[in-house]
């Protein structure tokens, strides 16, 4: 099977950190490679309403 490299098309990659609001410690990192999974996470998190926890985007470029 042949794989073609597509130039100019960037892969979908998002990383989200779940953190505790009181201590500001990161509880878990979640990596998404599919935009549908990412949108499902946003919808599910909005419905869960965990008190004391939040999420933010994690950017590797800031930490290198």
C-alpha positions as CSV (number, residue, x, y, z in Angstrom):
1,X,0.0,0.0,0.0
2,X,1.3,3.4,-0.9
3,X,1.0,6.4,1.4
4,X,1.1,9.9,-0.2
5,X,2.5,12.8,1.7
6,X,0.1,15.8,1.4
7,X,1.9,19.1,1.3
8,X,0.2,22.1,2.8
9,X,-2.4,20.1,4.7
10,X,-1.7,20.2,8.5
11,X,-2.9,17.3,10.6
12,X,-5.5,17.9,13.3
13,X,-3.8,17.9,16.7
14,X,-5.2,19.4,19.8
15,X,-4.1,18.8,23.4
16,X,-6.2,19.7,26.4
17,X,-5.2,19.8,30.0
18,X,-7.6,19.0,32.8
19,X,-6.6,20.8,36.0
20,X,-7.8,21.3,39.6
21,X,-8.8,24.9,40.1
22,X,-7.7,25.2,43.7
23,X,-4.2,23.8,43.4
24,X,-3.8,24.5,39.6
25,X,-2.2,21.1,39.2
26,X,-2.7,19.2,35.9
27,X,-4.8,16.1,36.5
28,X,-4.7,14.7,32.9
29,X,-3.7,15.5,29.4
30,X,-5.9,14.4,26.5
31,X,-4.6,14.3,22.9
32,X,-7.1,14.6,20.0
33,X,-6.2,13.6,16.4
34,X,-9.8,13.9,15.1
35,X,-11.9,17.1,15.1
36,X,-15.1,15.1,15.7
37,X,-13.6,13.6,18.9
38,X,-12.6,17.1,20.1
39,X,-16.1,18.5,19.5
40,X,-17.6,15.6,21.3
41,X,-15.3,16.3,24.3
42,X,-16.4,19.9,24.4
43,X,-20.0,19.0,24.4
44,X,-19.6,16.2,27.0
45,X,-17.5,18.4,29.3
46,X,-20.2,21.1,29.2
47,X,-22.8,18.6,30.2
48,X,-20.7,17.0,33.0
49,X,-20.2,20.2,35.0
50,X,-17.5,18.9,37.4
51,X,-17.1,21.4,40.2
52,X,-13.6,22.4,40.9
53,X,-12.1,21.3,37.6
54,X,-11.3,23.2,34.5
55,X,-9.7,22.6,31.1
56,X,-7.3,24.6,28.9
57,X,-5.5,24.2,25.6
58,X,-1.9,22.9,26.0
59,X,0.5,24.3,23.5
60,X,3.8,22.5,23.1
61,X,5.4,25.5,21.4
62,X,5.2,27.5,24.6
63,X,7.0,24.8,26.6
64,X,9.9,24.1,24.3
